[in-house]
Structure formats: C-alpha cells, structure tokens
Amino acid sequence: MIEQHTLDTLEFPKVVASMAGKCLTIYGSVKTMALTPGLDLKAIVQSQTEISQMKDIIVFGDAFPLYRIETDSRELLQRSKVSGHFLDPLEIRVILELIEISINLFGYDKEARPKIPALDEYLKRIRAYPELKKEINKTIDETGAIKDNASPKLKQLRMEHGEIKRKIISRLENILSGQRKVSGWQDDVVTQRNGRYVIPVIAGQFRGDLGILHDRSQSGATFYVEPAEAVELNNRIHLLMQEERVEIDRILRALTAEIAQRADSLLENIELIGHLDFLHAAATFAVKQKSVQPIMVDAAELSLINARHPLLITQLGSVESVMPMSLSLDDNRQAILVTGPNTGGKTIALKTVGLLTLMAQAGLLIPAGEKSSMGIFTQVFADIGDEQSIELSLSTFSSHTRTIVNAIKKADGRSLLLFDEIGAGTDPKEGAALAEAIILHVISTGAKMIVTTHYSQLKTLAMDQPEIENASLEFNRQTLAPTYVLQLGLPGSSYAVEIASRLGMPQKITERASALIGKGERSLSELIANLQSDLATIRTDKIKLTERLEKAKELEDFYRLQTEKLQREIETEKKRALFETDEILARTRKDTEKLVADIRQTQAAKQSVKEMHRTLRATAEEVKKKRETIVESDRRPSEQIAFAVGDRVQIVSLNQEGSIEELVGDDRARLSVGTISTVVKLRDLKPAEESQNRSVVRRVSRTQVENRGTSEIHLRGMTVEEALEALEKFLDYAMISGLSQIYVIHGKGTGTLRRTLSEYLKKHAEVDSIRMGDWNEGGAGVTVVKLKA
C-alpha cells in the first residue's frame, strides 16, 4: 500500500474529491472516496478500460441513464427482510428510485453495447423489476400517500367514509343554522375535536342535553359539542378509519414482502450502480482533462509524453493553459536530477510525475499523450515542500530528513522516490554531500527517483553515473522569465544574480556576487547558457529541415500519383480502342454475311463470292494488325527519339521538365524533377523546348498527396483546420476513384476532432451515412463513412 503521507503530499485526495463531486448517486460518491492506488496490473487495466469506454459514451453516445440519488436505501432493504416489519410509504418511494434507475440501466442502448463490452458486463448483471415499479406507483403517490386504488377494500372503505362524512356534516350544519345567534358571533362552522365532528356553542347557551362536550376555546367563550344525533355517525367514521389503517398496514406489509424477495438482488444493483457512477464521474473528469488510457506494463518504470498536472488544469480552466512535459524512467535511466531557477516549475514537474503514477495505479486515465506508458510501483515516497513541524520541534531540515530516512529504508527495485530540494535547509557543502550520497544509495537499490536541487555539485553526477540524467526547466535569459519547458539531458542554472539584478539589486552587489561565485561556477553557468542557445538553434534548424523534407515527400508522392494516373489513362484508352475495333469487326462481319446472303439469293457468280471473301479476309487481317499494334505499343521503347543520360526532357502528361539520370530497361527512364526522382516511360517524354523557362517544381500541400491509393485517411496529430482540408481533398479523391466506403482515422483523444469531422461529414453532399468504428475497426478512434453511389 502507498503511504498516506505520500497520497497527501502529492494531493491524490484532491483528485478523488474532485471526481466524487461529479458523482450523481451516494453509492458512487462513497465508492469514489474509497479509491486508492493498487498493485494488480490486470485490475488496473480493467478499470482504465471501463473508464475509457464510459468516456466514449459521454463524448459520442447517448446520455448514460444516471440521475441524482441522495438517500441510501441499503438500510431500508435490510429492514425489509426483518420478519413482521414493514416500510412506510416514503421509505418505499426511496426503494422506487433504486428500481427506476435499475430499469433504465438494464435497458440502456442495447444496440451499441457490443462496442462497450467492459460496461456491458455490468449492465447485463443489473436486475430490473418493472412489475414492482408498477405496483409501487399504483399504491403510493409522489407525496407518500396511499392511493384509493391500492386495493378494492381500501377504495370501498374510503368511499363509505366519504359518504358518512358528508352526511354528518350536513346534519351538523342544519343544527348550527337553527341556533340563536348573538351579535358578533362568527365561529359558525363544523369542525373536529379528538377525531370527531363537533359544532361550536356559545358558552352561555350550553346545556347538558345539547350533547357531549369535547373542548372549549382558549378564551372560554366557545364550547365544542358533539350533538347526540351525530354520535352514531362519528362512531361509524371512527370504525372505518380503524379498518382503513388496518388495510393500509396490510398493503404496506405486502409491498414490503415483495421488496424483501428482491432485496438481495437490489443490494447487488446498488453495488453495480455505485461502480457505474464512479466510472461515469471518472470519465467526466477525464473528458475535461483530455485524459487518455496509458499503456500499462508489469515493471517499475514510466514514460510520460506531454503530461500535465490535473489539478493545475482544473485551476487554470483549460488543458492548453498548462505546459506539457515528457520524461521517462527505466533500468537505463534510474534517476533524473532537475535543476533550474526558483518558480521555474521544478516542484510541479515532480508532483506531476508522482500524481499521475498514483492515478494510473488507481485505475484512472491520465492527462498525457496516448503513447504514454506507466508501470507498477509497490511504493511511492514523496518529500515535497516545507514540512517544518512545530509540534515535534523539528526544523525544515529535520522534517525532510525524517521523511527521506523512511524512504531509503524501505526503497527497493520497485520503488519511486520524489525528493524536492534534496539536502536543503543546512550548510550547502554538507547538504550537497549528503544529497549526493543519498542519490547514489538509492541508485544502488535499483529504485527510480526524481530529485530537484540548486546544488551545482550534483549536476556533474550524470558524467560518472550513466543511470542519472540531468534535466532543467527552460529559462528565458532575456526576459528572466520561466518557460516551464522541461529539457532532458541539460542541467539548469539558478540565475539568482541575474534575477536579483533585474529586480533592482544595486550593480555593485551583483558584480561582487558574480566574483564570489568563482571562475569554475561561472564557467559552468556560461556552458549551460551556451548549450541552451545551441539547443534553441538546433530546434529551429530541425523545424526547417522537417518542413523541407515534408515538401520533398509531398512532391515525390504527387509525381508518383500523376505517373500512376497516366498509366491508368493509357490502359483505359487502350481498352477503349480494342473495344471499338472489336465492334467494327463484328459489324463488318454481320454486314458481309448479309451481303453474301443477298448474292446467293440473286444467283451471283461464284467468282464474285470468292472475291468478296478475299476482301473480308484482307479487312480482318488489317484489323488484327491494328489490334496487335495497340496491345504491344506500351511494351515497345520509343523508336522516334533516342534519349540519353543527361538529356533535358519534358513529361508530356504532367507538363513538367526534368533531367534523365538513368535509362531503365528498354522503355523507361529515371528522371530528376526538382528535388524528386521518379521513373517514367519513354513514350511519355519529349525533348524539352529551349524557349520554356519555368520552374519544374510545383508546390503541393501535404493534404494533396497523402492517403492516395487506399480507403483510409490518417488525421491524428493534425489541427482541426488541417484535418478538414485533408478530409475534403480525400473525399474528392474517393469519389473519383469510385470508393464506396472510407475510414477516417482520427484517434480518440478528447473527441473534439471527431465531433468537428462528424459535423462536416453529415453536411457533405457526397456522404450517405457515418458511424463509429466497430471494436475490430478501431472503435471510437475511427469514423466509417459510406459514400453515395
């Protein structure tokens, strides 16, 4: 188990609380708050898969049928099984909420459920009881009152009760109307006292023979009397009310018995609903964080790509507001030593690695790139921030040391240690020496670790220890502001003197400070600065080279496409010519046979017939030769022009110029067209005209040349604008090529790209329908598009 100190330090409970706040039921909230990191790889992957499928539902599917339930019905279900006990109407209404949500989940989108097999297993296990829902709704209304139609007897009792009530009120009103009124008397209505209908009588007019006295007003001016002729009717009402209560008790006992028969199944439903609600809350959190399912491995290692701190995303309001970071720890890189200025992001980087490790082992998705991988660490130790303890009379150094001692005593090959400002809080030389000794000891245990420090001495460890790698948070020396970009392989500088100078420190002080730093230290700082400058230059050059390489590839693909197009056109033209020749021959044969028949009918001379047949044979031979010429034309080299290496030629079909680099066989040549090398048939070439003076390299955008010759288009990694442009051109290609169906591969991610592409495809004139890919087609990462015929 991961220690609670680590969970608190890395703020794992805050992530859990944030997800619990998104739960809709008390069952899901309780389950979420109990979430802790685990060690079972299979269970972790299962949980992540379930959340990932729930995320697909939230982004692409129908609304999941969960709604707010704040009352826990588990205790009520247990009570329903107690012999002789029955639930009251409002308690049964609480059970009804559970039954209704069970029915909705059981029937959720059964057509789409094969695409979410992990969730389907839970939905199929839920027991639905529509007959019990119907019985409860028939018996109890929304306010908890028992309905008249709950049973025939109850209906009869209430009808009789109503009839007698009307009768007694009518008689009492007649008595009231016959009373002598006095000035100012207003209390002249039939009322109830002690459950019996009575009339008001002025105290001065009361006589014993008027009836039974039940009550009087607070002022004593009014008595409430039950007249003798109302006694029998009141008694009957009282008996009917008793019978009604007995019948209601019987009805509630029967309903409770029905619930008790299903109590165990409903208790299991509660567990399933709680788990599904947890998955829904975790997936909702993942959608807002643009989190993905990492690749889980059974090893104590990790590889994070474009990872972000989840609580920082929540605080800033968007994923894009948080700078991503990438790093990895494995057997070849056991430790990373992060240096750099204060407020540069070192502590956030440390917390990001630790928190994402805990989240992954808790079976959650993480805000990182899709190819990120996470392993299983049996222990994670974190010493981050100021842990000064007044209660224990410990200084900051002592508190940090206690935490570190606990970690190194328990560390092994499956541990991850995260130490912030290791060795700080004491004499710098002693602190640096102690920090170095701790790092080397941890490396010897096989554990993985990330530490942050300002000690320059530690930056040289990576030179002697290949298991250690330097890293730094990039810092802009011109603006003296952090960029929060993590750079692996490059140590950082604290820039304390530069920052102090920029903040107004007197020049004499900063100059003296620079002198006191020492030549060796200044040289190291200058080296780091030069390396950072060179790195920036290399990045710029890399971007330029990448762009040029992409353009070259685009041109190569374009010319290959044009060559293939030309070949198809030649084949099409050849087939058309052959077809026309066959038509001519068939028509000629038909006409000739008709002519011969006419000649025979007219008794023409045999010599005329022979002459006609000779002419036909000659015509057939001529057609045959023409056909053979068409068939063999593409296999004969050009006999008209003798080309040689170095000749400047023009590709007729493309209207582009190039130079012959090599003659390939008898009928082809390899051409150099700008930066592209391509093979073209000789018959498609002609000598370049001297008067032509134009560029042979034509710019072609990436979206013009990608994904040709296939029914798939890959859009992952593109912006929305790039993806729409690429998809538009690919649809044109698909229609020209006669494709009936294409596959748009956009990845899962957050779903923004998919939704945008789906809206575009729905409105496209050539699109017949779209659907999400099946499990064997890529699932939610692929949209299958059917084109109109």
Buried (B, 14 or more C-beta within 10 A) or exposed (E): EBBEBBBEBBBBBBBBEBBBEBBBBBBBBBBBBEBBBBBEBEEBBEBBBBBBBBBBBBBBBEEBBBEEBEBBBBEBBEBBBEEEEBBEBEBBBBBBBBBBBBBBBBEBBEEBBEBBEBBBEBBEEBBBBEEBBEBBBEBBEEEEEBBEEBBEBBBBBBEBBEEBBEBBBEBBEEBBEEBEEEEEEEBEEBEEBEEBBBBBBBEEEBEEEBBBBBBBEEEEEBBBBBBEEBBEBBEBBEEBBEBBEEBBEBBBBBBBEBBBBBBEBBBBBBBBBBBBBBBBBBBBBBBBBBBBBBBBBEBBBBBBBBBBBBBBBBEEEEBEEBBBBBBBBBEEBBBBBBBBBEEBBBBBBBBBBBBBBBBBBBBBBBBBBBEBBBBBBBBBBBBBBEBBEEEEEBEBBBBBBBBBEBBBEBBEEBBBBBBBBBBBBBEEEEBBBBBBEBBBEBBEBBBBBBBBBBBBBBBEBBEEBEBBBBBBBBBEEEEBBBBBBBBBEBBBBBBBBBBBBEEEBEEEEBEEBBEEBEEEBEEBBEEBBEBBEEBEEEEEEEEEEEEEEEBBBBBBBBBBBBBEBBBEEBEEEBEEBBEEBEEEBEEBEEEBEEBBEEBEEEEBEEEEBEEBEEEBEEBBEEBEEBBEEBEEEEEEBBEEEEBEEEBBBBBEBBEBBBBBBEBEEEBBBBBBBBEBBBBBBBBBBBEBEEEEEEEBBBEBBBBBBBBBEBBEBBBEEBEBEBBBBBBEBBBEBBEEEEBEEBBBBBBBBBBEBBEBBBEBBEEBEEBEEBEBBEEEBBBBBBBBBEBEE
